[in-house]
């Protein structure tokens, strides 16, 4: 990587991204006396939460599964903290551990230079040189915007959920939500609760599970089940509970995959939908389920079944993707014996965490209380 930028030597690790994973990694490193440098492209921490989420968002999992290492949530927080509560927790976390990222630093290229055994990280008009690079940009860095025939002909509003805030902006309008994942489901519910006529496109098979089973978090119950039972048996139990609590979702337009929700997550990474009230709105007809889109028209869309509907707005709940591949280069040049891991082991709510660090020049970080090495 050739560069005329100002070069800066960084004695500790560089962390790319100041979201929950980046903050947690920085705190664990600082706890061990290792000073990291965080590069964040936005002007704030947790930019995805602050800038690209809707108002009614809450954690889909109980707080004990989402707290960062070394600092639990405040006891007064509810089981499922709101967006603003989670943001305030992250801000308090950064302040407590004196994590101070360099904001406005967009990494355009990071490449391992085997001739010197260090990383060259280009951001803005600077080139940082370091021994360790930690990627903590998450899997939601960029919105996925599908190309649908005729979209440019549509006279109504088209926006991604990253720009959606609340249903007040759509009152009295007929809105189509494209996508039936957790975001699509929750946006439909928010629209419906604000008096908007909402329809939802369902193309793929998916699992819908209750958020809780007999007052127990479905996620927590799942983790307990797979600890003691085979995944297939755990899936059968979850699907039985889902059928008893939610009924046959196929009757409402949701066909389940051939394999269970846990096995599907393990093999494909596809997450089941945790129902927070949307399904009941679908059952009573307040939210309409429609098939895939064939093409847009000037006033709405034509569906794959040949039917046409007019809409005032279309919201794309089509998810996000990582952008790491666009700027991370030279991973193949990192000798395998130099790769390492950082892992924060969770010991229970409110208890002290332990950190394990093995040196290596490239590490990826995920918000799950553990951090693992990048592998090609």
One Martini backbone bead per residue (centre of mass of N, CA, C, O) as a GRO file, in nm:
protein
  376
    1UNK     BB    1   0.089   0.041   0.029
    2UNK     BB    2   0.062   0.355  -0.098
    3UNK     BB    3   0.157   0.674   0.072
    4UNK     BB    4   0.119   1.045   0.145
    5UNK     BB    5   0.046   1.028   0.421
    6UNK     BB    6   0.032   1.069   0.739
    7UNK     BB    7   0.228   0.911   0.978
    8UNK     BB    8   0.122   0.675   1.243
    9UNK     BB    9   0.221   0.543   1.541
   10UNK     BB   10   0.084   0.245   1.702
   11UNK     BB   11   0.144   0.058   1.988
   12UNK     BB   12  -0.134  -0.046   1.973
   13UNK     BB   13  -0.437  -0.122   1.899
   14UNK     BB   14  -0.668  -0.121   1.635
   15UNK     BB   15  -1.005  -0.004   1.624
   16UNK     BB   16  -1.283  -0.068   1.413
   17UNK     BB   17  -1.518   0.074   1.581
   18UNK     BB   18  -1.787   0.227   1.813
   19UNK     BB   19  -1.940   0.000   1.911
   20UNK     BB   20  -2.005  -0.241   2.129
   21UNK     BB   21  -1.753  -0.411   2.049
   22UNK     BB   22  -1.540  -0.185   2.058
   23UNK     BB   23  -1.586  -0.102   2.352
   24UNK     BB   24  -1.538  -0.379   2.485
   25UNK     BB   25  -1.252  -0.422   2.382
   26UNK     BB   26  -1.128  -0.166   2.502
   27UNK     BB   27  -1.191  -0.226   2.799
   28UNK     BB   28  -1.034  -0.494   2.821
   29UNK     BB   29  -0.759  -0.379   2.743
   30UNK     BB   30  -0.740  -0.156   2.960
   31UNK     BB   31  -0.759  -0.356   3.201
   32UNK     BB   32  -0.460  -0.471   3.089
   33UNK     BB   33  -0.287  -0.210   2.984
   34UNK     BB   34  -0.404  -0.169   2.683
   35UNK     BB   35  -0.381   0.078   2.438
   36UNK     BB   36  -0.625   0.182   2.233
   37UNK     BB   37  -0.744   0.262   1.895
   38UNK     BB   38  -1.027   0.433   1.778
   39UNK     BB   39  -1.204   0.413   1.465
   40UNK     BB   40  -1.462   0.650   1.360
   41UNK     BB   41  -1.671   0.766   1.107
   42UNK     BB   42  -1.837   0.899   1.298
   43UNK     BB   43  -1.958   1.139   1.568
   44UNK     BB   44  -2.014   0.860   1.729
   45UNK     BB   45  -2.129   0.633   1.920
   46UNK     BB   46  -2.335   0.402   1.819
   47UNK     BB   47  -2.449   0.481   1.525
   48UNK     BB   48  -2.668   0.272   1.460
   49UNK     BB   49  -2.847   0.347   1.706
   50UNK     BB   50  -2.863   0.665   1.663
   51UNK     BB   51  -2.910   0.683   1.323
   52UNK     BB   52  -3.058   0.369   1.231
   53UNK     BB   53  -3.321   0.382   1.423
   54UNK     BB   54  -3.612   0.330   1.568
   55UNK     BB   55  -3.797   0.444   1.834
   56UNK     BB   56  -3.933   0.152   1.940
   57UNK     BB   57  -3.681   0.020   2.005
   58UNK     BB   58  -3.574  -0.292   2.137
   59UNK     BB   59  -3.454  -0.534   2.292
   60UNK     BB   60  -3.491  -0.879   2.206
   61UNK     BB   61  -3.318  -0.929   2.453
   62UNK     BB   62  -3.222  -0.975   2.744
   63UNK     BB   63  -2.998  -0.789   2.922
   64UNK     BB   64  -2.802  -1.027   3.016
   65UNK     BB   65  -2.724  -1.079   2.694
   66UNK     BB   66  -2.618  -0.750   2.637
   67UNK     BB   67  -2.401  -0.699   2.814
   68UNK     BB   68  -2.105  -0.580   2.894
   69UNK     BB   69  -1.806  -0.604   3.000
   70UNK     BB   70  -1.765  -0.503   3.350
   71UNK     BB   71  -2.082  -0.387   3.297
   72UNK     BB   72  -2.382  -0.356   3.399
   73UNK     BB   73  -2.687  -0.290   3.413
   74UNK     BB   74  -2.908  -0.115   3.548
   75UNK     BB   75  -3.144  -0.230   3.767
   76UNK     BB   76  -3.386  -0.037   3.655
   77UNK     BB   77  -3.391  -0.180   3.411
   78UNK     BB   78  -3.548  -0.346   3.197
   79UNK     BB   79  -3.547  -0.638   3.034
   80UNK     BB   80  -3.619  -0.442   2.773
   81UNK     BB   81  -3.450  -0.212   2.657
   82UNK     BB   82  -3.435   0.074   2.518
   83UNK     BB   83  -3.275   0.256   2.299
   84UNK     BB   84  -3.200   0.488   2.498
   85UNK     BB   85  -3.095   0.307   2.725
   86UNK     BB   86  -2.868   0.175   2.563
   87UNK     BB   87  -2.720   0.433   2.491
   88UNK     BB   88  -2.668   0.528   2.783
   89UNK     BB   89  -2.498   0.280   2.855
   90UNK     BB   90  -2.273   0.323   2.643
   91UNK     BB   91  -2.188   0.603   2.742
   92UNK     BB   92  -2.116   0.513   3.032
   93UNK     BB   93  -1.906   0.306   2.946
   94UNK     BB   94  -1.709   0.498   2.803
   95UNK     BB   95  -1.664   0.680   3.049
   96UNK     BB   96  -1.566   0.470   3.260
   97UNK     BB   97  -1.319   0.371   3.046
   98UNK     BB   98  -1.210   0.602   2.869
   99UNK     BB   99  -1.341   0.600   2.579
  100UNK     BB  100  -1.170   0.767   2.290
  101UNK     BB  101  -1.243   0.824   1.995
  102UNK     BB  102  -1.188   0.877   1.656
  103UNK     BB  103  -1.363   1.088   1.476
  104UNK     BB  104  -1.416   1.088   1.132
  105UNK     BB  105  -1.273   0.792   1.064
  106UNK     BB  106  -1.239   0.661   0.751
  107UNK     BB  107  -1.179   0.352   0.642
  108UNK     BB  108  -1.029   0.262   0.323
  109UNK     BB  109  -0.760   0.102   0.425
  110UNK     BB  110  -0.637  -0.234   0.518
  111UNK     BB  111  -0.292  -0.355   0.533
  112UNK     BB  112  -0.075  -0.613   0.527
  113UNK     BB  113   0.283  -0.590   0.584
  114UNK     BB  114   0.526  -0.834   0.547
  115UNK     BB  115   0.794  -0.660   0.541
  116UNK     BB  116   0.721  -0.543   0.857
  117UNK     BB  117   0.470  -0.669   1.031
  118UNK     BB  118   0.234  -0.458   0.954
  119UNK     BB  119  -0.019  -0.225   0.964
  120UNK     BB  120  -0.203  -0.036   0.716
  121UNK     BB  121  -0.407   0.257   0.794
  122UNK     BB  122  -0.650   0.425   0.612
  123UNK     BB  123  -0.754   0.766   0.718
  124UNK     BB  124  -0.810   0.994   0.536
  125UNK     BB  125  -0.491   1.176   0.577
  126UNK     BB  126  -0.400   0.895   0.710
  127UNK     BB  127  -0.138   0.666   0.844
  128UNK     BB  128  -0.157   0.376   1.020
  129UNK     BB  129   0.070   0.196   1.241
  130UNK     BB  130   0.040  -0.156   1.330
  131UNK     BB  131   0.016  -0.475   1.479
  132UNK     BB  132  -0.295  -0.445   1.552
  133UNK     BB  133  -0.620  -0.557   1.423
  134UNK     BB  134  -0.962  -0.455   1.496
  135UNK     BB  135  -1.277  -0.574   1.394
  136UNK     BB  136  -1.588  -0.360   1.478
  137UNK     BB  137  -1.832  -0.317   1.240
  138UNK     BB  138  -2.001  -0.543   1.181
  139UNK     BB  139  -2.316  -0.648   0.997
  140UNK     BB  140  -2.446  -0.318   0.972
  141UNK     BB  141  -2.304  -0.100   0.772
  142UNK     BB  142  -2.505  -0.166   0.524
  143UNK     BB  143  -2.756  -0.114   0.323
  144UNK     BB  144  -2.999  -0.306   0.159
  145UNK     BB  145  -3.071  -0.244  -0.195
  146UNK     BB  146  -3.292  -0.348  -0.397
  147UNK     BB  147  -3.359  -0.458  -0.728
  148UNK     BB  148  -3.659  -0.336  -0.874
  149UNK     BB  149  -3.876  -0.335  -1.100
  150UNK     BB  150  -3.977   0.002  -1.156
  151UNK     BB  151  -3.891   0.195  -0.919
  152UNK     BB  152  -3.860   0.469  -1.084
  153UNK     BB  153  -4.182   0.489  -1.143
  154UNK     BB  154  -4.246   0.550  -0.863
  155UNK     BB  155  -4.422   0.820  -0.691
  156UNK     BB  156  -4.351   0.742  -0.428
  157UNK     BB  157  -4.215   0.645  -0.133
  158UNK     BB  158  -3.867   0.542  -0.070
  159UNK     BB  159  -3.737   0.345   0.211
  160UNK     BB  160  -3.530   0.264   0.455
  161UNK     BB  161  -3.519   0.166   0.785
  162UNK     BB  162  -3.277   0.365   0.849
  163UNK     BB  163  -3.506   0.616   0.806
  164UNK     BB  164  -3.692   0.515   1.015
  165UNK     BB  165  -3.891   0.620   1.306
  166UNK     BB  166  -4.219   0.662   1.260
  167UNK     BB  167  -4.575   0.663   1.201
  168UNK     BB  168  -4.645   0.971   1.180
  169UNK     BB  169  -4.546   1.008   0.871
  170UNK     BB  170  -4.803   0.785   0.772
  171UNK     BB  171  -5.067   0.900   0.815
  172UNK     BB  172  -5.320   0.793   0.594
  173UNK     BB  173  -5.149   0.564   0.466
  174UNK     BB  174  -5.028   0.333   0.222
  175UNK     BB  175  -4.812   0.063   0.328
  176UNK     BB  176  -4.512  -0.104   0.220
  177UNK     BB  177  -4.337  -0.389   0.347
  178UNK     BB  178  -4.009  -0.511   0.276
  179UNK     BB  179  -4.007  -0.758   0.488
  180UNK     BB  180  -3.994  -1.031   0.769
  181UNK     BB  181  -3.831  -0.953   0.990
  182UNK     BB  182  -3.782  -0.794   1.275
  183UNK     BB  183  -3.806  -0.512   1.145
  184UNK     BB  184  -4.057  -0.551   0.968
  185UNK     BB  185  -4.247  -0.630   1.197
  186UNK     BB  186  -4.208  -0.370   1.375
  187UNK     BB  187  -4.289  -0.159   1.166
  188UNK     BB  188  -4.574  -0.264   1.122
  189UNK     BB  189  -4.666  -0.225   1.413
  190UNK     BB  190  -4.614   0.081   1.426
  191UNK     BB  191  -4.802   0.160   1.200
  192UNK     BB  192  -5.061   0.036   1.316
  193UNK     BB  193  -5.050   0.203   1.593
  194UNK     BB  194  -5.074   0.475   1.385
  195UNK     BB  195  -5.307   0.417   1.159
  196UNK     BB  196  -5.176   0.235   0.942
  197UNK     BB  197  -5.183   0.082   0.632
  198UNK     BB  198  -5.037  -0.238   0.639
  199UNK     BB  199  -4.797  -0.420   0.441
  200UNK     BB  200  -4.637  -0.752   0.384
  201UNK     BB  201  -4.361  -0.900   0.252
  202UNK     BB  202  -4.358  -1.260   0.169
  203UNK     BB  203  -4.114  -1.497   0.041
  204UNK     BB  204  -3.992  -1.656   0.272
  205UNK     BB  205  -3.898  -1.874   0.486
  206UNK     BB  206  -3.998  -1.883   0.844
  207UNK     BB  207  -3.941  -1.822   1.187
  208UNK     BB  208  -4.180  -1.798   1.453
  209UNK     BB  209  -4.139  -1.672   1.783
  210UNK     BB  210  -4.174  -1.630   2.093
  211UNK     BB  211  -4.022  -1.427   2.318
  212UNK     BB  212  -4.190  -1.602   2.528
  213UNK     BB  213  -4.199  -1.887   2.765
  214UNK     BB  214  -4.351  -1.876   3.044
  215UNK     BB  215  -4.162  -1.609   3.110
  216UNK     BB  216  -3.933  -1.709   2.919
  217UNK     BB  217  -3.678  -1.668   2.736
  218UNK     BB  218  -3.623  -1.802   2.435
  219UNK     BB  219  -3.321  -1.766   2.425
  220UNK     BB  220  -3.250  -1.879   2.705
  221UNK     BB  221  -3.385  -2.153   2.658
  222UNK     BB  222  -3.213  -2.236   2.415
  223UNK     BB  223  -2.938  -2.236   2.561
  224UNK     BB  224  -3.021  -2.457   2.762
  225UNK     BB  225  -3.104  -2.685   2.570
  226UNK     BB  226  -2.822  -2.711   2.407
  227UNK     BB  227  -2.664  -2.797   2.665
  228UNK     BB  228  -2.851  -3.085   2.710
  229UNK     BB  229  -2.945  -3.107   2.405
  230UNK     BB  230  -3.021  -3.168   2.110
  231UNK     BB  231  -3.104  -2.963   1.858
  232UNK     BB  232  -3.350  -3.116   1.750
  233UNK     BB  233  -3.499  -3.131   2.024
  234UNK     BB  234  -3.508  -2.827   2.078
  235UNK     BB  235  -3.670  -2.756   1.824
  236UNK     BB  236  -3.923  -2.923   1.887
  237UNK     BB  237  -3.995  -2.767   2.142
  238UNK     BB  238  -4.018  -2.481   2.019
  239UNK     BB  239  -4.239  -2.555   1.807
  240UNK     BB  240  -4.452  -2.647   2.005
  241UNK     BB  241  -4.474  -2.380   2.161
  242UNK     BB  242  -4.544  -2.209   1.915
  243UNK     BB  243  -4.807  -2.356   1.841
  244UNK     BB  244  -4.952  -2.305   2.116
  245UNK     BB  245  -4.913  -1.976   2.111
  246UNK     BB  246  -4.951  -1.904   1.778
  247UNK     BB  247  -4.989  -2.130   1.594
  248UNK     BB  248  -5.046  -2.158   1.252
  249UNK     BB  249  -4.855  -1.965   1.042
  250UNK     BB  250  -4.944  -2.061   0.754
  251UNK     BB  251  -5.233  -1.926   0.761
  252UNK     BB  252  -5.064  -1.625   0.742
  253UNK     BB  253  -4.798  -1.672   0.532
  254UNK     BB  254  -4.597  -1.871   0.714
  255UNK     BB  255  -4.341  -2.069   0.619
  256UNK     BB  256  -4.161  -2.320   0.730
  257UNK     BB  257  -3.887  -2.464   0.749
  258UNK     BB  258  -3.744  -2.786   0.747
  259UNK     BB  259  -3.581  -2.664   0.972
  260UNK     BB  260  -3.495  -2.556   1.258
  261UNK     BB  261  -3.405  -2.263   1.414
  262UNK     BB  262  -3.124  -2.354   1.524
  263UNK     BB  263  -3.017  -2.503   1.274
  264UNK     BB  264  -3.046  -2.256   1.086
  265UNK     BB  265  -2.850  -2.074   1.238
  266UNK     BB  266  -2.600  -2.261   1.221
  267UNK     BB  267  -2.601  -2.305   0.893
  268UNK     BB  268  -2.694  -1.980   0.794
  269UNK     BB  269  -2.763  -1.735   1.017
  270UNK     BB  270  -3.064  -1.738   1.046
  271UNK     BB  271  -3.300  -1.553   1.215
  272UNK     BB  272  -3.550  -1.561   1.412
  273UNK     BB  273  -3.861  -1.449   1.489
  274UNK     BB  274  -3.965  -1.224   1.745
  275UNK     BB  275  -4.262  -1.181   1.882
  276UNK     BB  276  -4.429  -0.841   1.966
  277UNK     BB  277  -4.746  -0.842   1.809
  278UNK     BB  278  -4.787  -0.877   1.497
  279UNK     BB  279  -4.952  -1.143   1.462
  280UNK     BB  280  -5.221  -1.038   1.579
  281UNK     BB  281  -5.262  -0.826   1.349
  282UNK     BB  282  -5.277  -1.039   1.125
  283UNK     BB  283  -5.513  -1.210   1.230
  284UNK     BB  284  -5.716  -0.938   1.235
  285UNK     BB  285  -5.626  -0.763   0.959
  286UNK     BB  286  -5.433  -0.504   1.011
  287UNK     BB  287  -5.224  -0.690   0.863
  288UNK     BB  288  -5.094  -0.752   0.544
  289UNK     BB  289  -5.021  -1.034   0.345
  290UNK     BB  290  -4.777  -1.056   0.081
  291UNK     BB  291  -4.619  -1.120  -0.190
  292UNK     BB  292  -4.404  -1.088  -0.411
  293UNK     BB  293  -4.235  -0.877  -0.629
  294UNK     BB  294  -4.233  -0.800  -0.968
  295UNK     BB  295  -4.327  -0.482  -0.982
  296UNK     BB  296  -4.344  -0.160  -1.043
  297UNK     BB  297  -4.549   0.118  -1.038
  298UNK     BB  298  -4.661   0.438  -1.029
  299UNK     BB  299  -4.874   0.348  -0.768
  300UNK     BB  300  -4.713   0.062  -0.714
  301UNK     BB  301  -4.770  -0.294  -0.733
  302UNK     BB  302  -4.668  -0.609  -0.867
  303UNK     BB  303  -4.729  -0.931  -0.815
  304UNK     BB  304  -4.655  -1.268  -0.862
  305UNK     BB  305  -4.985  -1.326  -0.877
  306UNK     BB  306  -5.086  -1.047  -1.052
  307UNK     BB  307  -5.143  -0.847  -0.851
  308UNK     BB  308  -5.261  -0.510  -0.762
  309UNK     BB  309  -5.130  -0.219  -0.579
  310UNK     BB  310  -5.169   0.071  -0.397
  311UNK     BB  311  -4.913   0.314  -0.287
  312UNK     BB  312  -4.750   0.569  -0.097
  313UNK     BB  313  -4.539   0.362   0.039
  314UNK     BB  314  -4.198   0.220   0.074
  315UNK     BB  315  -4.044  -0.020   0.295
  316UNK     BB  316  -3.710  -0.135   0.343
  317UNK     BB  317  -3.662  -0.457   0.511
  318UNK     BB  318  -3.348  -0.570   0.387
  319UNK     BB  319  -3.114  -0.491   0.553
  320UNK     BB  320  -2.768  -0.585   0.605
  321UNK     BB  321  -2.405  -0.530   0.570
  322UNK     BB  322  -2.089  -0.582   0.531
  323UNK     BB  323  -1.772  -0.377   0.448
  324UNK     BB  324  -1.490  -0.515   0.485
  325UNK     BB  325  -1.409  -0.610   0.190
  326UNK     BB  326  -1.357  -0.302   0.085
  327UNK     BB  327  -1.088  -0.250   0.306
  328UNK     BB  328  -0.976  -0.537   0.360
  329UNK     BB  329  -0.640  -0.634   0.326
  330UNK     BB  330  -0.410  -0.900   0.326
  331UNK     BB  331  -0.495  -1.159   0.492
  332UNK     BB  332  -0.312  -1.377   0.344
  333UNK     BB  333  -0.037  -1.245   0.477
  334UNK     BB  334  -0.108  -1.373   0.742
  335UNK     BB  335   0.029  -1.561   0.956
  336UNK     BB  336  -0.108  -1.820   1.127
  337UNK     BB  337   0.082  -1.799   1.389
  338UNK     BB  338  -0.028  -1.480   1.438
  339UNK     BB  339  -0.291  -1.547   1.512
  340UNK     BB  340  -0.572  -1.429   1.720
  341UNK     BB  341  -0.736  -1.370   2.044
  342UNK     BB  342  -1.035  -1.226   2.196
  343UNK     BB  343  -1.177  -1.301   2.526
  344UNK     BB  344  -1.484  -1.265   2.709
  345UNK     BB  345  -1.580  -1.412   2.995
  346UNK     BB  346  -1.881  -1.517   3.120
  347UNK     BB  347  -2.013  -1.526   3.483
  348UNK     BB  348  -2.249  -1.332   3.507
  349UNK     BB  349  -2.456  -1.122   3.646
  350UNK     BB  350  -2.252  -0.867   3.776
  351UNK     BB  351  -1.993  -1.004   3.724
  352UNK     BB  352  -1.687  -1.079   3.677
  353UNK     BB  353  -1.465  -1.067   3.418
  354UNK     BB  354  -1.270  -1.242   3.183
  355UNK     BB  355  -0.955  -1.222   3.007
  356UNK     BB  356  -0.838  -1.328   2.683
  357UNK     BB  357  -0.503  -1.309   2.534
  358UNK     BB  358  -0.387  -1.352   2.200
  359UNK     BB  359  -0.156  -1.291   1.985
  360UNK     BB  360  -0.244  -1.091   1.692
  361UNK     BB  361  -0.295  -0.892   1.405
  362UNK     BB  362  -0.599  -1.028   1.362
  363UNK     BB  363  -0.924  -0.916   1.473
  364UNK     BB  364  -1.253  -1.002   1.559
  365UNK     BB  365  -1.564  -0.844   1.661
  366UNK     BB  366  -1.834  -0.942   1.885
  367UNK     BB  367  -2.160  -0.912   2.032
  368UNK     BB  368  -2.099  -1.192   2.274
  369UNK     BB  369  -1.861  -1.191   2.486
  370UNK     BB  370  -1.684  -1.245   2.223
  371UNK     BB  371  -1.367  -1.290   2.047
  372UNK     BB  372  -1.251  -1.348   1.714
  373UNK     BB  373  -1.078  -1.471   1.471
  374UNK     BB  374  -0.983  -1.424   1.165
  375UNK     BB  375  -1.109  -1.612   0.884
  376UNK     BB  376  -1.097  -1.724   0.552
   0.00000   0.00000   0.00000
